[in-house]
Amino acid sequence: MPARITAVHRERYGLVCEYGPAHGRLKTGVYYAGGGEVFPTTGDFVLINHNPGSDSLIIKTLPRRTFFSRRDPTPGRGEQAVAANFDWVFIMQSLNLDFNPRRLERYVTLARQSGAQPVIILTKADLTDDYGEQLRAAQKAAPGVNIHAVSALRGAGLGALGDYLKPRKTAVFLGSSGVGKSSLLNALAGRAIMATNTVREDDDRGRHTTAHRQLIMLDCGAMIIDTPGMRELGMWDVSEGLGGAFGDVEQYLGSCRFSDCRHQTEPGCAVKAAVESGELSPERLDSYLNLKNEARYSDDRGAYLREKQQRHKSIAVRGRQLKKKDGFDYD
């Protein structure tokens, strides 16, 4: 029968099926013995052999509608699945020292790659009388993304989130430790579902309140996937996400003199010309190039280094050719 993964505890999974909450384990022959089945994560729909007296057996991961992943912070492990089958990515930053436009760009890029719609939630609006500067910075970092400032403590701004939290819809909460994910979840639920911690006064960082990713049903019929705070958000595959997050940069691609232009020192670069004319901010271009290079390096380090070496050789050759064309032959 079908079931949905509500939590992942090492080799044991929380489930919900037509009989209610349950637990399950993966069928070894399907998942571990060369069966090739995709390991499920929180939010996945799976097929199970239900066992009312013990753990059910998970026998298949069903196709995903949306999927969020990052580079595993443990070296050598590659991709780390975070959540699956959600409609909204609530990217959360608090209106204190946690606010960071560059980190917002990273989250939006990965959210776009997931296939779902990003929504930026600026929490702890009660800590400041004027958050206009942060709001404008968020708008520049995430063009076209809806942004809401809320206070879980006072309930301010929570009504606007009801437009997303409809029956049978799922939102995933993403953000650093101490940003207020658990407090917001409690406020939306109207009761204390999750424990909350205070943040350190010196740097506004908090301890992990959520120990693992888990799916929670609200009374309104919407579902929330709560995740532990992420101090690292490494790029993985963002081939589509970059275009969605940096459309203001990619609109200039394809207009450069050279088809393989890296938008750095090459002559005739349309992207650099847009920066010089003020049409594009240099910070946005730097973020785009940094994230693109990071994703390429993470995907294949050897190929990235070989490509970088070849690119430097090509630039040197072109420089000599241009000098000869202009009548300056130094050979």
Secondary structure, DSSP 4 states (H G I P E B T S, - for coil): -EEEEEEEETTEEEEEETTEEEEEEE-HHHHTSS--PPPP-TT-EEEEE--TTS-EEEEEEPPPS-EEEEE-SSTT--EEEEEES-SEEEEEEESSTT--HHHHHHHHHHHHHHTSEEEEEEE-GGG-S--HHHHHHHHHHSTT-EEEE-BTTTTBTGGGGGGT--TT-EEEEEE-TTSSHHHHHHHHHTS--S----B-TTT--B--S--S-EEEE-TTS-EEEE----S--B----TTHHHHH-HHHHTTTT-SSSTT--SSS-TT-HHHHHHHTTSS-HHHHHHHHHHHHHHHHHH-HHHHHHHHHHHHHHHHHHHHHHHHHTT----
